[in-house]
């Protein structure tokens, strides 16, 4: 098996031939995009959002889903043992709401349908939302205990309770031991409780000081809240869990949260990059983060965006720009045979046959055929798990 550094070195050697080409075609920016204004949500983020809701309320038995994005949680919640409803009849342990704004009055109406210890899960898209607007959302979310989660760069979640409550770690671990949701955990890339908590930011009290610094008119972003110090999770009770096991879980949670901060650091560096050297530094940070947690959703969302950009560029015959996307993917995950294969095919397309063959041989050595077969066989399962997201997007 190849060591990660060997893979990085191989890709970098190949890229020495193409740095000039990348600059000439104007595709040096990591976030260059081939599409505008689409409503796509990275499917694992939807699944992870459902897992976050159940982790916050492990004993949930029924849920009310309001809004299209909330309805997408239904298949995951159902397989977690939570019966879902679309009409507000009776009391609910969990109310998931997808909307852009919510007033204190709206929160009051929702509480009429909450069970005694129920939670409200507010799913939101913060793309283009200013820091001051997000602060208003936090203030309007009129609950005593509020937690902020970020499963996606712009797909955030607020979870609210009417009164503070500790959640048992034992209940969370039991949830992650259920065979009925094993496939969904894999699909969401949150295969452990620790990976779910990579998306946890903090409670409202701990994040409010962030509004005292920076430009409040600027778009709110993860780095606004994610500092080097990771958030505590004092609202989790260790009662009933072996001391050593609990310590190991919390240590791993901190490790996953640190990786998330490294990914965000790479995002900041990429956004500010003005030359290939600084852009390469951002990619190096992502690559090291991927070694520590290959399932980080921010990282996977970026890789998904790069792949979709690349396909879009290929559709309009912008091969060099597509090649740039596949190049970045290969640098982040140098032992990913599919990324290398796509990169190699782009090289072949522009006539760099000798170098392309080296890359394609490398992809084959890393198990290209097995990966393609696995990807093909898992696609129907992913589509079912996502509740036919493509069809939902067309309707929206």
N, C-alpha and C positions, 0 to 999 in steps of 0.2 A: 504494500500500500504506500502511496506517495505521501510525503509529509506536506502540510499546507504551504510552507514556505517554498518548496520546490515548485508547486503549482503556480504560485504567484510569480516566481522568477521566470518560469516558462512563458507565461502570458506577457510579462513585461518585455522579454526579449523579442517576442513577436511584434509587440506594439512599437518598438523602436523604428520599425519600418514605416509606420503609418501616422506618426505624430504630425507631420506636415500636412498630410491629406486631411486629417481631422480639422486642422485650423483653416485650410483652404475652403472646405465645404461649410464652414460656419457652425459646426456641431460640437464645439468644445464644452458647452454647458451641459451639466448632468440632467437638467430638468427640461431640456428641449422637448417639445411635445408635437405630436402629429395630429392631435384632436383637440377640440375646444368644447367646453360646456356640456360634457356628457354626465349623466346622473349615476354612473357606475359606482358600486360599492364593492371593494375587494371582498369576495365571499367569506373568507375566514374571519373577517371582522364581524360579520353578522353572527356567525356561530359563536365567536368569542364573547360578543355582547350578551348572548343568551346565557353563557356560562357565568359571566360576571353577575348577572341578575340572580342566578341560582346560588352562587357562592355567597352573595349578600343575604339571601333568604333560602337556606338549604331545606327548610321544612315547608316551602311553598307547595300548595296543592292546586290552586287555581289562579288564573291570571286574566286580566282584562287588557286587550291590545288595542291601542288607539293610534291610527296613522299608518301609512303604508310601510314605512321602515320598521315600525313595531310589529306589524303583521308578519314580517319576514322571520321573526324569532320563533314563530309558532312550531315548525317541525322540530327544532332543537329542544324547546321547552316541553313539548309533548313527549319526546323520548326521554326527557329527564323526569317524567312523572307528573308534569304540571298540565292540568287541563286548561285549555285556552278558550276565551270567549271574546266576542266582538261587540256584544251589547252589555251595557251596565245594569245587570240584574243581580242583586244580592251583594255580598261582601267578597272581596278578593284579597289574597295574600300578596299579590304582586300586580301592580298596574304599570304597564309600559306605554309611554307616550312619545310619539315622534312629532315634534313641531319646532318652529323657530323661536316662538315667544311663549311665555307663560306668566300670568300675573298671579299675585297673591290670592286674588279671588278665584282664579282657576284652580289653584292648589287646594283652596278650601272646598271646592266642589268635588275634587277627586277624593278627598279624605272621607267623604260620605260613603264611599264604596270600599274603603280600606278595612280589612280586618284589624283587630286590636294591635297587632305588631307587624302590620303589613308595610310594604315599601312602595315608593313611586320611583320608576326608572325613566328618566328623561333622556331620550336619544336625540342628539343634535348634530348638525353639520355646522362647524364654526368657520368654514372657508369664507374669507372676506369680512368676518365679524371683528369689530374693533375691540380693544381691551376694555374700553369703557362700557360698551354694549354687553360684553360678557359679564362684567361686574354687576350690571343691572340684572342679568339673568340669575346670577348667584343670589342676589339680594331678594329677588322676586320668588325664588324657590323657597317658599315659606315653610320649611321643616326645621326641626331642632337639630337633627343630626344629618349632615350632608357630606357625601363622599364624591370626589372627582376621579374618573377613570378615563384613560385615553387609549382605546384599542387601535385607533387610527390617527394619522397626523391631523385630520380635521374632523374625524368622527369621535366625538366625546360623549361621555355619559355622566349625568348627575344622579345619584341615588339618595333619596330622602326618607327619613323616618320622623314620626311625630315625637318620639322620645328616644333618648340615647339608649343603646342596647349593645351588649357584647354578643358576638357570634362565636359559637364553639368551633375551635379548630377541628375537633373530632368529627363534627357534622360536615365540615368542608372536605375533610379527607375521605369520609364515607361516600360523599358524592363522587369523588374522583376514583372510587373503587367500583362503581357500578358498570357492569359489562354492557348494559343497554345503551350507554352513551359513549362507549369506547371509540367507535368510528367517528363520532362527532368531535370528540376531543382531538383525534388525529387530524380531522379536516380543518379544525379551527387553529391548528398548530399550537394549541394550549394543552399539551399532553400531560401537564402536571399542575398542581395548585400553584407552585412557584412561578411557572410561566404565565399563569393568569395574572398574578400579582406584579408582573413586569409592567402591566398597564395601569397600576394604581398610582395616583399622584398624591392624594392627601385629603384631609377633611377641610371643611370650609374655613375653619379658624386658622389652619396652618398655611393655607394658600392666599388668604386675603392680604397679607403684607406685600405680596408681589405687586399689588396695584399701587403701591407707594413709590415705585420706581419705573423708569421707562416712559415711553410716549404712549399715552392712553388712547390716542387717536389711531395708532398703528394697528394693523391686523394682529389679533391674538394668536400666539403660536405656542407649541409645547415648551420651547425654551424659556417662555415667560415664567413658567412655574417650576421647570425641572432644573434645579441647581445640583451641584455636586453632592450635597448631603441628601441622602435618600429619606423618604417619608417613614415615620413610624406607623405601626399598625396595632396600636394599643387596644383597639376595639375588638381584637380577636382574643378569646379566652382559651388558655391552654389547659383548662380543667379536663381531666380524664385522658390526657395524652402523656405518654412517657416523656420525662424531662429531656432526655437525650434526643428523642425523635423530634420534639417540638423545637429544640435548639437548632437541629439540623434544617428543619423546614424554614425557620426564620432566617437562618444564615443564607440559605439558597435564595430566598425571596430578595434579600438585600443584594445578593450577587446579580440576580436578574435585573433588578432596578438600576444597578450601576451600569450594566450593559446597555440598557435603554438610554441612559444619559450619554454614553459613548456614541450611540447611533445619532442622537440629536446633535452632539458636537460635530459629527461628520456632516449632518444636514446643514448646519450653520456655515461650516467651512466651504461646503459646496456652493451654497447660495452666494457667498462672498468671493468665490474663486474668480480670478482675472487672468490666470494663465494655467498652462497644463501642469506646472509643478504644484501649485496650490490645489488644483483639482485632484491630482494624484494623491496628495496628502489626505484629502477627504476620503478617497476610495480606500486608502490603507486603513483608516480608522474603521470604516465599515467592514472591511475584510477581517480585522482582528475581532470586532464585535461578533461577526458571524461564527467565528471559531468558538466563542464562549457560549453564545446562544443562537444557533442557526434558526430557531423558531421565533425570534423577536418579530412582532407584527409590523412595527415601523419599517424594519429592514425588508421583510417579505413584501410589504406594500410597495416599497420603492422598486424592488425587483420586478414585481408584477407590472408596475407602471412603465418601467423600462422595456419590458417584453411587449406590452401593448403598443408603446410608441414605435418600437422596432417594426412590428407588423404593419402599423399604419404607414410608416415610411416606405416599406417594401411595396405596399399597395400602390403608392404614387411614384414608384421607381427611384426613390431617394436612397440608394444603396449605401452610400457613405455614412449617411446619418443613421440608418438602421445599424450599420456596422459599429458605430460609436456606442449605441445602446447595448449591443451584445458584448462589446469590449468591456464596458463598465460592469456588466453582469458577471463576466468571466473573471474580472479582477476581484470582485467582491467574493465570489465563490469559485476559486480557481480549479477546484476538483469537480465541478458540475459539468458532466459530459454533454448535456443538452445545450447549455450556454456556449460551450466551446464548439460544438457542432454547428450551431447557428452562426457563430463568429466565423468559423472556417468556410461556411457556404457563402458568406458575404465576401470573404477574401477571394474565393473562387469566382464569384460573380464579377469582380473588378479586374480579374485577370492575373492575380497573384497566385498562380497555381502551385508553385513549389512550397511557399509558406502555408498556403491553404491545406496542402496535403499533410504537412507536419501537424497542424492544428487538428485536422480530422483524424489522423492516426492517434493523436493524444486522446481525443474524445472516445475513440474506440477502446483504447487501453483502459479508460476509466469506467467502462461498462455502459456505453451508449445504448446498445440494443436492449439491455435489461431495463434501463431507465425509460426508454421510449415505450416498451411493452407495459411497464408498470403504470406510466402516465396514461396510456390508452385505456387500460383496464379499470383505472380508478375514476375516469371522467364521468361515467354515468352515475356513480355513487355521489360524486361531488355535486352534480347537477340536482340529484334528488335532495341532497342535504340542504342545498341552497333554495329549495322551493321554487325551481325554475326561475331563477333571478332574471335571466335574460328576457323572459316573457313579461315579468313584472316591470322591468325597465321600459319596455316598449309601451306598456299601458300608461306608465307615468309620463 
